[in-house]
Amino acid sequence: MNFQDLVFFTFASVLVLSALGVVTFRNPVYAALLLVLAFVTSSGLWLLLEAEFLAITLVLVYVGAVMVLFLFVVMMLDINLDRLREGFWKWFPFGAVVALVMAVEMGMVLMSRQFDLESLPKPVPKDIEFSNTKELGRLIYTDYVYAFELAAVILLVAMVAAIAITLRHRTDKKLTNAGRQIAVKRNDRLKIISMSAEKKE
Amino acid sequence: MDALQQLFVQIFGHDWGIPLSLLIKNLLLILAIVVPLLLAVAYLTFAERKIIAYMQVRVGPNRVTFFGISWLKGWAQPIADAVKAVMKEIIVPTGASKFLFIIAPILSLAPALAAWAVVPFSPELVLSDINAGLLYILAMTSLGVYGVIIAGWASNSKYAFLGAMRSAAQVVSYELAMGFALVCVLMMSASLNLGDIVAGQQGDSFLNWYLIPLFPMFLVYFISGVAETNRAPFDVAEGESEIVAGFHVDYSGMAFTVFFLAEYANMILVATLASIMFLGGWLPPIDMAPFNLVPGLVWLMLKIAFMLFFFLWFRATFPRYRYDQIMRLGWKIFIPMTLVWIVLLGAVMQLPESVQRSFPLNLWFG
């Protein structure tokens, strides 16, 4: 065991433990924070694999943006655990079947030829000037350009749909128009009248 | 350093000695960055109080001094403040989640310090010269909001929670504009490495800095930076008038001070990044005799101080934004502006080479 192994096992055990915590913690806020920890440690594992672009993007996108919004929502929920646990046993067989199918599928993928350690070539460490941001960009915008553009369009559609769902046309709202506010002149608001001085009788 | 490495190899063997000696070396280098930074943070609070005081025709702190030296009056104020904060009790409110309550200030300070790992102080002086430096900076600054959110939730108080919600929405909105503004810098320099970004601005004078071609992006970046650090006029997360003090209303003593330090450390970070990405980092304003003899580090510090002055100036000048106006500025003005500028910059970069080599485009593209 050398230093790199130590780092790997530390990250891996923290990752597994925090992922377990995500599904076992009662409090959804703790679960979400443990998910953040899981993302950060898995990005550490990717850094060990010299995938610095993916590792940092994972932190930037999932930890920095997605999970912030997620926490935002979870913290505002008033979750009643007793009501959530109603009907647990009624749905348990259904959930168990889904979990079993997923486990079998993952097993089939991971035990297939593609993931066989013998058939895979050992990755060669790249030299320090190798920029995998550049390599990834080249692949995305040449070989996989259609898949990439398609993904972008699907995301755009989802975004437009989300905005359209929340858009309500209210007729009673009062909007301020900053342009008109600024353009207001003194004479629009104020009338100066000349008035003779009042005398005390 | 070689002697240290040999010593470690002798004690721990080849496999462990080299990483451990690297670890010790990096820890020492980190201390060499963080200690001056924290001193700068302490004296930034002093500078803020003095500068705002003079702007408001007051004197500011002018009592505490070192060893009774009369011309240093006021200069020991940050030290006295720190000592006072350490002495105070940290009160954990009833019903608060204790672990998260304590860890929240740490989570807000740590990313602000961690981002300094990739900041180049001069061509050779950088702790970690990584390829994806800009991306790393963006990732670290986006982590800072966790401290605020967790503090707001863990305090078990409605005021703190409202402050956290405001802050989360604001930071996420302005991060987009900030990221897009930096995409322009990255397009100009064709690199994510901060050292390369500064090197790309090298030339005869300040005309080569990205400030000139990317001036609107500089404004977007800097204003977004002010919004990200929750500074006035975007400090609705604190909003004394309506939510008391926002997310840190229940904090006291050192826990509160760490939030305070994090805010100022973030300010210095934003000022540094603005200097590196738009004001040419360590480069002198004019590349000739008296100017280029000054060390690059001095120029960088001057630029940082210049940018920091704006933070203080804003705070003394502008009233606080209304929340819906903050959102309008972020989403409806800054993001469209950056999108237009990205397309425009892309079009300029696609111009034929002969056009790019003519004045004034040759300053930045040639």
Interface residues (C-beta under 8 A of the other chain):
Chain A: N2 F3 Q4 V29 L33 V36 E52 F53 I56 T57 V59 L60 V63 G64 A65 V68 L69 L71 F72 M75 M76 S131 N132 T133 A178
Chain B: D15 W16 P19 L20 L100 I130 N131 A132 L135 Y136 L138 A139 S142 L143 V145 Y146 I149 I150 W153 F161 A164 M165 A168 A169 V171 V172 E175 L192 Q325
